[in-house]
């Protein structure tokens, strides 16, 4: 006769810390704790957790028994057609209970069962609880896919084996399994099946499975009585909560009733005041009616006065008719003067046109002369003064006679302005000749400086700055900086590089040592050699020639994606092509390790600049997915920092379950490998500052080419410098590469 005494396993008598009113698992909690006690498992995995009453019971037993057990709950926490769909508050409530109590050895994994399968090694799970979707196909799929993960003595629990309604199929599948493997079934609490596919290492579990009919009845009744009390407790607790909420509602309603009664009393007082005000208004209405009668008498008098005014108005109209006749005579005289003024304007326009030609010639001769620009500004001020005088002339016309005299004076003044304009034209021509001579002298001086071999012996301190200031006196601070840059290049016997940025179109002059892969060398957009090389390679690969970004043809049939591209060129690309910039951490998202299969074979081009050194290992899958995203004729514009010699340095080759923490005020990477080995790494390298983007590896050129070949790419390394667009490489490492699927080499 089996002697099962719960007192020998006091953990099964514990009051559960988590009893929600939604769980159908309460009556099996004592057996779950008993099973943990007799098996002492190394790993527990639950498939289908929802509110977490069953899972928290496993964790509570592990913590109470002080076991070295790892626990994992796997669920999407979104619901299904059997349990109903629900929101994020269910998982949030579970985390608030779970994390402070069991976070040291337990994890809640929000995932599908199939996706989570890849993260568990075969032969490692000692207790597997299957409580997901309850159809026959679903439960059989879950068991068969997770069976290899069980240890040699693992135990599988099936919930709802005694539910014969709706489309539940657990009971049917349980009948098939119980004929193949050692098993035991509890009938209460919707049924719980205990299956042992392997060996049995616990004498108590062996005894339960081998129990005869009488012992089976006692075992089921024992665990039913132990579990049923928690169902009753949960129900009573829910009733207490409901009663408390009802009492709170009643208290609120009593307070609202008291406030309503006070408001009614206040309204009664206001009504009495309103009636008193109405009495006062009646008296005022009587007074107003008397005042209206008096106003009617005053209105009759006013009508009589209006009749007299009408007679006076008729006399005024007759006088106005006479004035209109005089006005016609004045208008004829004014038209004659206007014709003279129009002729004067024509002469002035001819002079202005001539002056515009001269000004255009001066601008082309030397746009950089601030003195000439100041002179032109003075000219515009004179023209504005003349226009202001003409406006004042129109405003000063008070009478037709005075307007004729004012026009005569303005005509004389306009002729004087024309004479002054002629003098200005002569002055501008003289300034242009002097500017051309000054430019020629400046160019000759710079040419002599550059060709002089004694220049290197001159002082490079304040004396050099004073000389340059004297040469370019009156120029802007920007031009002074350019001259200083030129002179420094001359001192090193190097010619400065003049280039037009192929991203923003700005013309720049830089000394050769200023160029570096990550050094900003454009004065407008602050682009680097790497950024400009991306646009150069994309232009050559898509259009067969080197084009500036703003010269790209608009072609929305060319579809492409960027991976965290620089927004300055990404914004322009999106207006030219069917291009979208994507990110790893925010929308629009693209995880190159797990891209959407719907994107495969849809892209004409893909851009990844300094991204793949941050991809989690293995990096080969990122290269393979990049090739899958491209059309057969597509191109992958690619750059990463890499060295020419040696092998790729993988900083964290066994990276699996990791986080970055701080220790002694320094960042430390803590990693759990797939085998459960704990690793710690210090001296972390971040791109973009500490805590930004972690560097996972440093590539070598040889390994990169091997990756390209194994993933089906043919590669073209753009190693040549192009000074005209600011591509000046310092060496042959970390160059930009164009990749095409095999058979589609670069143009």
DAMOTA-V850297 format. One record per residue. OMEGA is omega in radians with two decimals (none if undefined). Layout:
omega = {OMEGA OMEGA}
//
This chain:
omega = {-3.10 3.12 3.12 -3.10 3.13 3.14 3.08 3.12 -3.00 -3.12 -3.12 3.08 -3.11 2.98 -3.13 3.10 -3.10 3.07 3.10 3.14 -3.02 -2.96 3.03 -3.00 -3.01 -3.01 3.11 -3.09 3.13 3.13 3.11 3.13 3.08 -3.12 3.09 -3.10 -3.04 -3.11 -3.07 -2.98 3.03 3.14 3.06 3.10 3.09 3.10 -3.10 -2.99 -3.10 -3.07 2.96 -3.14 -3.12 -3.09 3.13 3.07 3.05 -3.09 -3.14 3.12 3.12 -3.11 -3.11 -3.13 3.12 -3.11 3.04 -3.03 3.04 -3.05 -3.13 3.04 -3.07 -3.14 3.03 -3.07 3.04 3.12 3.10 -3.07 3.14 -3.13 -3.00 -3.13 -3.08 -3.06 -3.05 -3.09 3.13 3.13 3.14 3.11 3.14 3.13 3.14 3.09 -2.97 -2.92 -3.14 -3.05 -2.95 -3.08 -3.12 -3.10 -3.04 3.11 3.01 -3.04 3.13 -3.01 2.94 -3.13 -3.10 3.13 -3.13 -3.07 -3.06 -3.02 3.12 -3.13 3.09 3.04 -3.06 -3.02 -3.13 3.05 3.11 3.14 -3.12 -3.11 -3.10 3.10 -2.85 3.06 -3.13 -3.10 -3.08 -3.07 3.10 3.09 -3.13 -3.11 -3.05 -3.14 -3.11 -3.10 3.14 -3.11 -3.11 3.02 -3.08 3.13 -3.09 -3.13 3.13 3.08 3.07 3.09 3.09 3.08 -3.10 3.10 -3.11 -3.12 -3.07 3.13 3.09 -3.12 -3.12 -3.11 -3.11 -3.13 3.13 3.13 3.12 -3.09 -3.06 3.07 -3.11 -3.00 3.03 -3.02 3.05 -3.07 2.95 -3.05 -3.12 3.08 3.14 3.06 3.08 3.12 3.12 -3.04 3.13 -3.12 -3.08 -3.13 -3.13 -3.08 -3.12 3.12 -3.14 3.11 3.11 -3.13 3.14 -3.11 -3.10 -3.04 3.08 -3.04 -3.12 3.13 3.12 3.13 -3.14 -3.11 -3.14 -3.13 3.14 -3.09 3.04 -3.13 3.13 -3.08 -3.05 3.14 3.12 3.03 3.12 -3.14 -3.12 3.13 3.14 3.13 3.12 3.10 3.11 3.13 3.14 3.13 3.13 3.14 3.13 3.12 3.11 3.12 3.13 3.12 3.12 -3.14 3.10 3.13 3.11 3.13 3.11 3.13 -3.14 3.12 3.10 -3.14 3.12 3.10 3.14 3.13 3.10 3.14 3.12 3.12 3.12 3.12 -3.12 3.12 3.10 3.13 3.13 3.10 3.12 -3.12 3.11 3.13 3.12 3.13 3.10 3.12 -3.12 3.12 3.08 3.12 3.13 3.12 3.12 3.14 3.11 3.11 3.13 3.13 3.12 3.11 -3.12 3.12 3.11 3.12 -3.14 3.13 3.11 -3.11 3.12 3.11 3.13 -3.13 3.12 3.11 -3.12 3.11 3.11 3.12 -3.13 3.11 3.09 3.13 3.12 3.11 3.11 -3.11 3.12 3.14 3.14 -3.13 3.11 3.12 -3.11 3.11 3.10 3.13 3.12 3.13 3.10 -3.13 3.10 3.11 3.12 3.10 3.12 3.12 -3.14 3.12 3.12 3.10 3.13 3.12 3.10 3.13 3.10 3.09 3.14 -3.13 3.10 3.12 3.13 3.14 3.12 -3.13 -3.14 3.11 -3.03 -3.07 -3.13 -3.13 -3.12 3.10 3.10 3.12 3.11 3.10 3.10 3.12 3.14 3.10 3.09 3.13 3.11 3.10 3.12 3.11 3.11 3.11 3.12 3.12 3.12 3.11 -3.12 -3.11 -3.06 3.14 3.12 3.12 3.14 -3.13 -3.14 3.12 -3.14 3.13 -3.14 3.12 3.13 3.14 -3.13 3.11 3.11 -3.14 3.11 3.10 3.10 3.09 3.11 3.12 3.11 3.10 3.11 3.11 3.12 3.12 3.13 3.14 3.14 3.12 3.12 3.10 3.12 3.13 -3.14 3.13 3.13 3.11 -3.13 3.13 -3.14 3.13 -3.14 3.14 3.13 -3.14 3.13 3.12 3.12 3.13 -3.08 -3.07 -3.11 3.11 3.12 -3.11 -3.09 -3.11 -3.11 3.10 -3.12 -3.12 -3.06 3.12 3.13 3.14 3.14 3.12 -3.11 3.11 3.12 -3.12 -3.00 -3.12 3.13 -3.13 -3.13 3.11 3.14 3.13 3.08 3.12 3.10 3.13 3.12 3.11 3.10 -3.05 3.10 3.08 3.12 3.14 3.09 -3.13 3.10 3.09 3.05 -3.11 3.04 -3.13 3.06 -3.11 -3.11 3.09 -3.09 3.13 -3.12 3.06 -3.06 3.02 -3.05 2.98 -3.05 -3.12 -3.10 -3.05 3.05 -3.05 -3.06 3.14 3.11 -3.09 3.04 -3.06 -3.09 -3.07 3.11 3.13 3.11 3.09 -3.13 -3.12 -3.12 3.13 3.10 3.14 3.13 -3.10 3.13 3.14 -3.11 -3.08 -3.10 -2.98 3.05 3.12 -3.12 3.13 2.96 -3.04 -3.13 3.10 3.09 3.04 3.08 -3.09 -3.10 3.04 3.10 -3.07 3.14 3.09 2.98 3.13 -3.10 -3.14 3.07 -3.00 -3.10 3.10 3.14 -3.13 -3.14 3.13 -3.10 3.09 -3.09 -3.03 3.06 -2.98 3.06 3.07 -3.11 -3.07 3.12 -2.95 -3.12 -3.13 -0.19 -2.99 2.95 3.02 -3.05 3.08 3.14 -3.13 3.08 -3.14 3.13 3.13 -3.05 3.06 -3.06 -2.97 2.99 3.09 3.12 -3.11 3.05 3.14 -3.13 3.10 -2.94 3.06 3.13 -3.10 3.13 -3.11 0.00 -3.05 -3.11 -3.09 3.09 3.09 -3.14 -3.14 3.09 3.12 -3.13 -3.13 -3.03 2.90 3.10 3.13 -3.07 -3.13 3.11 3.11 -2.85 2.99 2.98 2.96 3.09 3.10 -3.07 -3.03 2.99 -3.09 3.06 3.14 3.04 -3.09 -3.05 -3.00 -3.10 -3.10 -3.12 -3.14 -2.95 3.01 3.13 3.14 3.10 3.12 -3.06 3.10 3.08 3.10 3.14 3.08 3.11 -3.04 2.95 -3.13 3.11 3.13 3.12 3.14 3.13 3.10 3.08 -3.13 3.06 -3.13 -3.12 3.13 3.11 2.99 -3.11 3.12 -3.07 3.13 -3.13 -3.10 -3.04 3.06 -3.12 -3.04 2.95 -3.07 2.87 -3.09 -3.12 -3.14 3.10 -3.14 3.08 3.09 -3.11 -3.08 -3.09 -3.13 3.05 3.11 2.85 -2.95 3.00 3.13 -3.14 -3.02 -3.06 3.03 3.08 -3.05 -3.05 3.12 3.04 3.07 -3.11 -3.12 3.11 -3.13 -3.07 3.11 3.05 3.13 3.11 -3.02 3.02 -3.11 3.06 3.02 -3.05 -3.09 3.13 -3.13 3.14 3.14 none}
//
